[in-house]
Amino acid sequence: MTRSVWLKADDSVGDWETRKRRITAGLESGVDWILVDESDIERVRSLGDVNVAAFRTDADASLIDNVEEAESSDPDVADAYVVGKNGEGDGTVDLPGDFSGSADMTTLRREDDRANAAYVRILSKDHEAFAEAAADDADFTIVVGEDWTIIPLENLIARIGEETDLIAGVTTAEEARTAFETLELGSDGVLLDTDDPDEIRRTVEVREAAERESLDLQWAEVTAVERTGMADRVCVDTGNLMEHDEGMLVGSMGRGLFFVHAETAESPYVASRPFRVNAGAVHAYVRTPEGGTKYLSELKSGDEVQVIDTDGRTREAIVGRVKIEKRPMFRVEAELDGDRVETLLQNAETIKVQTRDGRTAVTDLEPGDEVLLYYEDTARHFGEAVEESIIEK
């Protein structure tokens, strides 16, 4: 599930200089959306590349003859238009008894209008019901609770379906964590209202942690370590620094990927390179975010790969460079529950796998050792897991 962090930066937070400082902090922290008034769309686009959502300030201001002619790349066009400010959504206008007569709802449903998001302050049970109704027509439904202990976010998460992205209003990273974890499913995103750059950064970190996949790594017994001669070896240099217990999952067989450490440890032979994983031969798979794989030979600058630690916690990293050189190799074979998996790793002391004894150089690996790997009883087709019988040997 992809989560998002929206940053509120409309005129309610202050003058333009105040808003600009907040927006700049958001851009530097990596927020996904900036929510502003229509008049600030071009200003935001001049500050950086980010999704821009805009409050509709005039019911007729954004009417166009052909919706398809509107390009989000235009500096004065938003990626989403939000109804509800100074209207029924924020409580400025009383809710009608029949929501079908709502001005906000009418705008959302009008085909010749670009409005595709609703903003609702949960001031009462009626506003909660109004948010549920708006969600039927809105791509994004932003709900701001005055007190989530009184009007539980659980109600909205449970009742609003997948037809909309539910964005919960928060003021701190800790509130964002709660929103992402509520009912285990959590909200699709949060709308953060704060000027504190540290709070903005922490909220983005909470978002990243909530998105991370957690894998169940297993121990497999090494059955063979053999010299195989020269092969084309791939070093994956990322644009991210890795921790001492992090690496990547690589292997010759898609169903069994070996944990290979990043070069974070000092060596008598070379300095540490905590951005690098010496991953193996060009034919091997490397795991990518969201459960896919790529051949090491396919990786290029700008691609995303999955970084994992020894406890199975994952995150994403950006490939900065791929180095392919001829090097002497080992074939490492291991067995798990009667199934044999293997991979090719460079014959060098700096390449380390995880064993029961900790980080172990592949040059010290012996039959009988247990190595950490990710195993899934499935085949791969173009990097995607498939229910198919494929023999790998």
N, C-alpha and C positions, 0 to 999 in steps of 0.2 A: 504494500500500500504506500503510495507516494504522499507524503505530508508537505505542507507549505506553511511558511511564515509570512503573514501580511503585516505591514507597518502602517499605522494610521497617521496621516500627515496632512489632514485638511485644515481649514482655517480655525477650527475649534481648538487647535493645539498652540496657536500663536500666530505672529506675523510671519512674513516670508522668510526672514533670516532665521527665525526659530525653526520653522518647518524645514528649511534647507539644511540646517545642522542635523536635524533628526534624519532626514532622507540620506544625507551623506554617510552618517553612521550606519544606517541600514544597508546601503550599498557596500560599504567596506566589510560589513559582517556577513553578507551573503543572503539577505532576505530575498524572498521570491516575488513578492508583490509590494507595491507602494499604493496606498489608497489616499487620493487627493480630491480636490474639487476640479471640475472641468477646466477652469481657468489656469490650472497649474500643470496640465498634461505636458505641454511643450517644455516647460522649465525642468520637469523631472527627466524627460528624455535627454535633455542636454547635459545632465549630470552623470548619466551612466545607462547601461543596458539592463533593464529590469522590466518585468511585467507591470503595467500601470492600470489601476482601476480608478474610475472617476465617479464621484457622486454626481448624479443628475441634479442640476440646479435650476433648470428651466424645462418644463414639460415639453416644449417645442424646439428646444435648442439643437437637439441632435437628430431631428427627423431628416431622413434622406430618401431620395427616390428609389435608389437601388442599394440594398444592404450589401450586396456582393462587391460593390465598388469601393467600399470602405476598407482601407488597408491599415492594419495595425502598425505598419512601419512608418506611416505618416506621423510627423511629430506632434500633430494636434489631435490624433485619434487614440483613444484608450483601448486596451485589450479587453476591458470589461466595463460596463456602465452599471452603476448601482442606484437603485431607487430606495427611498425611505428616509433620506435626510430632509428635515423640514416638512415631513409628511406624516403619514400614518405610522410608518415604521419606527420612527424615533419618538412617537408620542406627541409631536407638535399638533397633529390633527387627530381628532377622536376617531377611533375605529368604527366603521359602520356596522350595524347589526348583521347585515348580509355581506360577507366578504366579496361576493361577486360584484358589488357596487363600489369596491375600493378603488381609489385613483391609482395607488401604487400597483395593485394587481392588474388593473387595466393596462397600464404602461408596460408591464412585463409581458402581457399576452398580445400586445399589438405587434403585428408582423412587420410593419414598416418602421419599427423603432429598434435601436440597438441595445436597449436595456436588457441585460441578462443576469443581473444579480440583485438580491434583496438585502436590505439592512434593517434589522428589527431589534429594538431594545425590549428585553423581556421584563415588562413592567407589571404584568398580571397574567393570569391564566388565559385571558383572551388574546394577549400578544403572543403567548406560546402557541395557541391555535393558529394565529395569523401567520407565524413563521412556518408552521407545518403546511399551511395552504400555499404560501409563497413558494415553498420548496418544490411544489409540483411543476412550476413554470420557470424557476430560476436555475441557471447553471451553478451559481454560487449562492448560498444562503448564510449571511453573516448574522450571528446572534450575539448580543451583548447582554449579559445578565447583571443586574444590579447587585445580586447576591446569589451565587450558585448554590448556596446551602439552603436557600428558600425555594428557588425555582431550579431544581436539579437539571444539570446538563444531560443526565441519563435519560430523561423523558424525551428530549429531542433526538438524541442518538438512536434511541430505540424506535422512534416513530417515523423519523425521516429516512426515506429509502435511498437507494443508490443513484436516483435520478439527479441528485444535486451534490455539490461539495459543501459540507457543513463546516463553517468557519466560526470558531468560538472566540469571543472577545476576552482578552487577558491583559494584565498589567505587569506581570513578572514571569520570569522563566519557570518558577515553581508552579504557577498557575497553568502555564503551557504544558508542563509535564503531566499535571492532573488531567487536562483536557485530552491529551494524546492517549492517556491510559484508561479513561473512564469506560466502564463496561468492556474492558480489554480491547474492544474495537477502536474506541476513541474518535475524536473529531478528525476531519480531513485536514484541517488547518487551524491556525490561530491568528487573530487580529490583535497585534500588540500595540498598546498605547503607553509609551514611555519615551522620555528624552535621554535616559541613561544609556550611553553607548555600551557599557559592560552588560547591562540587562539585555540589550538587543543581541549582543554576541552570545550570551549564555542561552538565550531562547533559540537561536539558530543551532547551537550545540545540542540542545534538548531535541530539536527536530531531527538532527542527524542521528542521534542515538535511538530515537523512536523508529527510524526507518531501517536501522541495521538488522540484517538477518543474523540469526544465531544458529550455528550448525552443530550437529552432534558428531564430534570427531571420535574415532575409534583406534584401538591398538591392533596392529597386524604384525605377525611374526615374519622376520626376514628369513627367506629361504635360500637366497643366492645373492652374491655381490661379485660381478665378473667384469674384468677389463674387456672392452669391445673395440678398441681402436679409435680412430678419429671420426668426428661428426661435426656438423654445424650447430654450435651452441648459442643460445639466446640469453643475453642479460637484459632484464627489464628494468630500466631506470625510470623511476616515477618522479613526478613533481611534488611528492609528499615525503616527509620524513617518517620512517617507521620506528616503532618501539622495539625493545630488545626481544620481546616475546611474539613479534609479528612476522608474518611471511606471506606466501601465496600457496595455493593448491595447484599442483601440476602433476601430470602423469600421462603415460602412453595409452591408458585405457580410461574412457570416460567414466566408468563406474567406480574407479578407485584412484583418487587424486592424493598424492603425497604432500604433506606439509613440508615446505622448504623455507628455511629461515632467510630473512633479509640479512644483508651483510652489515649488521650493527655491531658486531664484536670486533675488538682490536685483534690483530694478527701479527706475528713476527715478520710476515712477508709483505702485507699491504695494510694501508690504513683502512679504517672502517668506512663503509659507504652506506649509510642508513637509508638511502633512497633506492637501493638496488636489491633485486633478487636475481641471482644466477640460477635460472629456472630450468635449464635442460635443453634438449635437442629441439630442432625446428618443428618436428612432427607432433610434439606433445601438446596436450590440452592445458589451458590455464583457465581457472574459473573466473567468471565475470559477474557483475552485480545482477541480481534477480535470477540467479540460478543458471545462467547460460555459460557456455565455454567458447573459447576461440583457440585456434592453433597458435602456438607461439610465433610462427613465421608470419601470421597475419597482423600481429600487433603493430601499431604505428603511433606516432605522436598525436596526442589528443584523445586516444581511446581510453575507456575506463576499464580497470581491472579491480578484482576484489582482493582486499588485504584482510587477513584473518589472524587472530592471536591463538595461542595454544588452548584457550578455553572455548574456542569456537565463535567468539564475537567478531563480527565482520564490519568493514567500512569500505568506502570506495576510494580509489586513487587514480590519478590521471597519469597516463604514460607520457613521459617527456622525451624519451629516446629508447630505441631498441638497438642493441649491439649484437651482431651475428658474426662469430669467428670460429675457425676450426680449432677444436680442442680434443684431447684424449678423454674418453668417456668410460663410465661404469654403467653396467646394467644392474639395477637394483630390483629384486623380485621379493614380493611378500605375499603372505597367505592370510586370509580372514574367512573364518567359517567355511573352510574347504574351497574357497575361490582364490585363484591366483591373479595378482595384479602386478604391474611393473612399470618402470620408467627408466630413462637414461639421464644421468647426471654427470657433470664434469668431474673428472678425476683431479680434485684439488682440495687442499685442506680447508680452504675458505668456504666451501659449500657444506652447509650443515642442515641436518634433519633433526626432528625431535624424537628422542627415544625415552624409555622409562628413566634413563639416567640424566636426561636433560639434553641440551644442545650437543650433537655429536657430528663430527666431521664425517663426510661420506667415506673418506679414506680410512677411518677407524671402524666403519660399520662391518658387522660380522653376522653370519647366519645364527639365528637364535635370538638376536636383538629384537625388540619390539619398537616399531615406528608408528608415528601418528599419521593417520590419513582420514580422508572423507570418503565414505563408501555409500553408494546408492545403487541398488540392483536395477539399473535401467540402461538403455542404449542411448546413443546420441546421433542426431541427424542434423547437419548444419548447425551444430552447437546447442540444439534443443533436445531435451529429454523426450524419448518416444517409447511407447509400448511396442517393442519389436525385438525379435530374436536376432541378435548380431553376434558373431563370433570374433573375438579379438584375441590374438596370440602373437 
